[in-house]
Amino acid sequence: MKFKKKVFRCLSLFAASLCLFSLVGCKDDNAQSNSSSQSQTIGGGCSIENPSNCTSVTEAIRIANEAGEEGTTEKYYVYGTITTVSNPTYGEMTITDGTNDLYIYGTYSKDGVLRYSELEDKPVKGDEVVLYGTLKTFKNSPEMGSGWIQDFKHNAPDMDPNDYTQKTVAAARNDAVDAKVKLTGVVAKITYANGMIPNGFYLVDTTGSIYVYGEIAGQVEEGNTITIAGDKAYYVLESEKGYAEKYGYPGSCQIANPYLLENDHQTSDFDKSWIEEKTVKEIVNTPISENITTNIYKVNALVKKVPGTGFVNYYINDLDDKTGSYVYTMCNGSDFAYLDEFDGKICTVYLSPINAKSTDSGCFFRFMPIEVIDEGYVFDLKDTAQFVVEYYGVDQFIDTYTADPNVQLIRSVSSTLLGFENATLSYESDNTDVVYFETVGDDIFMHTKNVGTANITITGSYGSDSTYSTKVKIEVVDPAISEFVDVKTAIEAQDNEIVQVKGVVAASLVNQTGFYLIDETGVIAIRTDKETMKNINLGNMVIMKGTRAHYKAEGEVVGQSCLLDATLVSNLYGDYEYSKATFDSTKTLEELYELSVKEDYTTQVYVVTGKVKLIESAYFTSIKLTNVAGDLEVNLYSSSANQYQFLHPYNGMEATFEIAPCNWNTKNFYAFCVLSITVDGQTIVNDCNFLN
């Protein structure tokens, strides 16, 4: 017989023994109850020891379905085994009787006073539990709204500890995928999923650090010394696996499927003696194939807060306030609000590249600050010369040139952040027949002349006691010009055909990594990667090699014409104006609005008159192009209006636009990409992919 009981207060207390570690026992048929009260008869005989006297999960579901959304007025003692704790703050969980599952919205102490997260000892996944509460349905799904935890029993995890080998963290980091390891260390940093739900943590011992992903994050606190067992893994988001493989990124180094074996419930500092000091620049420039994710480094870094529309981004940058990456968040930045006090300050940061975002254009590390300390950092001005050489001088050069770049070089650097002005850079070539420098007024330009090799000495100077020099080796080779076609021929190529095409880098794509390549015969979108983009500038004459495609063509939708996975064959440099011979200025915006995605218009540029319409709200920004009257608008393809920063100053102003239809995502209508805007005779070209 099942029992229904009203709420009553239990005045009994239970004595608990205190110990350094509370152990979650391994597989044992004689596992003992470990509850907030010793297993006892409650609710007319319902208890962990006598589950047959409780309401089963299956019966509770029947009662909930009969009660509907109004719910029962009476409360039920329901017995089950926890399959998951989906929110360890509120105690949201699911319990099962082996046949059916019941969702529990939230759980509390026996008297309903303390919520789940406030309980010193609490039931977790795999434990048996008796919950007391009303039953109902929500959107036709049965549930218990608030379950008061009347009794529970910690069960041994369903694993054999003999299958796991005790190792140091450093050894585990280098272990094979799926290796079963047992690790002991300090919880250094807890990470959070959307809703501020703990979803993992950094575990640190005296040899290294590693990320542990799993539900047990809700059972630990930062500073706890714990022992876990789990499987070595390298994680890549499913949708990014193809890109990760393409660029050689193995995934985020971590432990999956973890079991919590021991927890001292104390607070200890994590060991820092093994942590290597690096610069942010050294971290972000580490080859993506190297196993550095979830390893901790000590850096001096600038912490920056950048509010967005409905979110906040935090950046960890090097001392040049340029080199760096954003902090990885799944909570729109709310999990890093503590960084606000460090905004704009150079701090000591214990920093980890937690993973790498993998896209068609490449992979880049994203950061997790483990600890941030404001130690009143003051830049040593004696390091100024070395700093300007390494952060401003060296990066201006590439290893190999195929033509004269005629590039202007930096001669003077100032930094308000670091407190110096007018540090100078000078350049000298040991072979001026290959590389030479030309001074024009106050400016200096680098040129190449003949095929060969030259060593360039870059010297930084600041005041009388700060001088630093380094050398870079440059090779000048004949351009790899074999065969190439014009843009029209590239457009006419069959899908999946490899095409080598020559043209001018005309304008940036938006929300894609690449640019429009133009010659006097046509226009085509070139999609490439970020490393290639570093070696290309607007106005360069280039030869690109890629796969002809109609990207995301589906059914009758023709998709986006482009060259995919394009590589740079030769950069012939120069600062050329792109041809407008094939541009069409006969169409109105109204006519372009009617273009059918069943026909390919993505290789045509149209010249129209209209107005920019910038839309900003608390949670998003977007941007459109309207006709002059303002009664018709078309979408500008972007993820946010910030990608069209160059248009913002002209919001609402009548102007002339060069636009290309685009359809990168199989829509049933064309959006448009703005190549340029002309206002009062001044033309501004879209350079969004060329700003860094």
Secondary structure as UniProt FT lines:
FT   STRAND          4..5
FT   STRAND          22..23
FT   TURN            29..30
FT   TURN            43..45
FT   HELIX           51..53
FT   HELIX           57..67
FT   HELIX           68..70
FT   STRAND          75..87
FT   TURN            88..91
FT   STRAND          92..96
FT   STRAND          101..108
FT   TURN            110..111
FT   HELIX           116..118
FT   TURN            125..126
FT   STRAND          128..133
FT   STRAND          135..138
FT   TURN            139..140
FT   STRAND          141..153
FT   HELIX           161..163
FT   STRAND          165..166
FT   HELIX           169..173
FT   TURN            177..178
FT   STRAND          180..193
FT   TURN            194..196
FT   STRAND          197..204
FT   STRAND          209..213
FT   HELIX           215..219
FT   TURN            222..223
FT   STRAND          225..235
FT   HELIX           238..240
FT   HELIX           241..247
FT   STRAND          252..263
FT   TURN            273..274
FT   STRAND          276..277
FT   HELIX           280..284
FT   TURN            288..289
FT   TURN            293..294
FT   STRAND          297..307
FT   STRAND          312..317
FT   TURN            319..320
FT   STRAND          324..327
FT   TURN            332..333
FT   HELIX           334..342
FT   TURN            343..344
FT   STRAND          346..359
FT   TURN            360..361
FT   STRAND          362..373
FT   HELIX           381..383
FT   HELIX           384..388
FT   HELIX           389..393
FT   HELIX           394..396
FT   STRAND          400..401
FT   STRAND          407..409
FT   STRAND          412..415
FT   TURN            416..419
FT   STRAND          420..429
FT   TURN            432..434
FT   STRAND          435..440
FT   TURN            441..442
FT   STRAND          443..448
FT   STRAND          452..462
FT   TURN            463..465
FT   STRAND          466..476
FT   HELIX           487..492
FT   TURN            495..496
FT   STRAND          498..508
FT   STRAND          514..519
FT   TURN            520..521
FT   STRAND          522..527
FT   HELIX           530..533
FT   TURN            534..535
FT   TURN            538..539
FT   STRAND          541..551
FT   TURN            555..556
FT   STRAND          560..571
FT   TURN            581..582
FT   HELIX           589..593
FT   TURN            597..598
FT   TURN            602..603
FT   STRAND          606..616
FT   STRAND          621..626
FT   TURN            628..629
FT   STRAND          633..636
FT   HELIX           641..650
FT   STRAND          654..662
FT   TURN            664..665
FT   STRAND          671..679
FT   TURN            680..681
FT   STRAND          682..685
FT   HELIX           688..690
//
